[in-house]
Amino acid sequence: MNKLNKTDLEIANLIKLEEKRETEVLEMIPSENYASTAVREAIGSVLTNKYSEGYANKRYYQGNRYVDEVEKLAVLRAKELFNVPHANVQPYSGSPANSAVYFALLRPGDKIMGLRLSGGGHLTHGHPDVTFSGRYFKSVQYDVESDGWIDMNKAAKLAKKEKPDIIVVGTTAYPRILQWKKWREIADKCGALILADVSHIAGMIAGGAYPSPVPYADVVMFTTHKTMRGPRGAVLLVTNRGLKRDPDMAKKIDKAIFPGLQGGPHDNVTAAIAVCFKEAQNPKFKKYAQQIVNNAKKLAEVLQKEGFVLTCGGTDSHLLVVDLRPQKVIGNIVAEALEVANIVVNYNTVPHDTNPPMYPSGIRLGTPAITTQGMKEPQMRLIGGWIADVIREVAHYRLPAAKEERSKYVSGVKAELWKNKKLLDLGKEVKSLCHKFSDD
Ligand SMILES: Cc1ncc(COP(=O)(O)O)c(C=O)c1O
C-alpha cells in the first residue's frame, strides 16, 4: 500500500478500514469468503494490463505468450478438479456466465425452468419481467415447500406439464443436498438440458464434501469467489454428458462468452482463478470443505437447542436460514443487531414468506469464511449462543402494520441498536475471538 498511500490517500485509508473490519467481525454471509494473499497477489498483478480477446493460441492481439499459459493452466486445473472435458474460465461473473449458457444453447422464447427467487433461486434463473433470463425467454418457476424442502414430485409434474428446454438446478439459500440424479430423470422425461448452478457449493464439491452434479448435468456454472475461495469470477464446465448430447456444446459455450457477450478476458482474474484451483488441489482443501459443513451442522444444532426454527430443519451444507416468524421480528432488525455485535449476516426471505422482500422474516448465515479463519466446533458453540442472545435481545421489535410507517420505524430501531450496551459489549467479545483467528 506504500504507493497507494502516496497516490490516493482517501482510497488507501478506505481499504485499510475495510481490511480492519474484515479482521474484527465474523463474516457469516454464506456467499463470501477470504481469498488468500496468493490469490490477491495474482489479481493485483501486471496481468491487468493486457488485452487478450479470444482464447489461448487464438488471440486477436499480440503479446499473449504468457497470458496463454496462464489461461491454459486455469482451464487444465478446472478440468482436473471437477473431472470434466471442457472448461471456460473467462466469464466475468456468475450472472454473465448463466446468460452465456442461455445464449449458447437456447433460442429467444425457449423455456427456462428455475427455482423461484423467493424460494432461494437466483435472478438469472428465469426471474420474470426484470431480468434478461425472464424477459427474453419463457420462464416457469418451481418453489420450495413451506418447510423449505424442494418437493421433487411437484418439480417432476411441473416439468412434465411445461416441457422446459433447460432446467436450472441451483440455489442461494437452500441448506440441503440437491438431488442431481432425480433432476436428471426429470429432465430426461421432457428432453430438457440441465444447467447446474453450483456457485455457492463449488468449493465443497471440489473438496468432496458435497455431491458433484458432473455425472448428471450438461453444463455446470460456478462463481469462483464463494466457497471456491478465489477472485470474483466464474467458470463454465461442459460435461461428457453434455458433449454426448451435442458435440458442439463446448464450442457454442465458448462462442457465447466471446465474441457473444464479453470482450477481453480479465487475465489477472484468470491467473487468480488458476491459483485458487491449485489451492483447492491441496489435500488441506478437502479438510476445509468438510469443516465448512461440520461447522454449519454444529451451528444449526446449537440454534435449534436454543429454540430457533431453521428452514428444512437444519443443514447439510454451508448455510442455514433462521425462520424468525415465531419471534415475530423481521430479519432486517436482527441482521442490524448482529452487525452491532460484529456478526455479519444477511436478512432473507423464508419459504412462503408473507412479509414483503424489503422486510423479510429470516436471516441467512453461513460458515465458509469463518472456517477459512480456522474456526471449528467449539467456536460454533460460542457463536450459536451469541446469535441466540442477539435475537432474544431484539425480539420485541414489531414492524408497523401501516406500510407508510415502516421505513421510518426501521431506521429509528437501527439507530437505537447502535447504542445498545449489551450488543456493543458482545461486539467486543466477538472482536477478541476474531483476533485469535486469521486466514493464510
Ligand atoms: C446461485 C447463484 N448463481 C449466480 C449468481 C450470480 O453471481 P454474480 O453475483 O457473480 O453475478 C449467484 C450470486 O450470488 C448465485 O448465488
The ligand as a Gaussian input file, in Angstrom:
#p B3LYP/6-31G(d) Opt

LIG

0 1
 C      -26.625000     -19.457000      -7.350000
 C      -26.049000     -18.191000      -7.907000
 N      -25.973000     -18.023000      -9.234000
 C      -25.476000     -16.908000      -9.786000
 C      -25.004000     -15.891000      -9.003000
 C      -24.506000     -14.636000      -9.673000
 O      -23.181000     -14.408000      -9.465000
 P      -22.554000     -12.920000      -9.598000
 O      -23.025000     -12.168000      -8.410000
 O      -21.100000     -13.209000      -9.623000
 O      -23.056000     -12.365000     -10.888000
 C      -25.036000     -16.012000      -7.616000
 C      -24.549000     -14.911000      -6.752000
 O      -24.993000     -14.648000      -5.706000
 C      -25.582000     -17.196000      -7.045000
 O      -25.658000     -17.354000      -5.723000

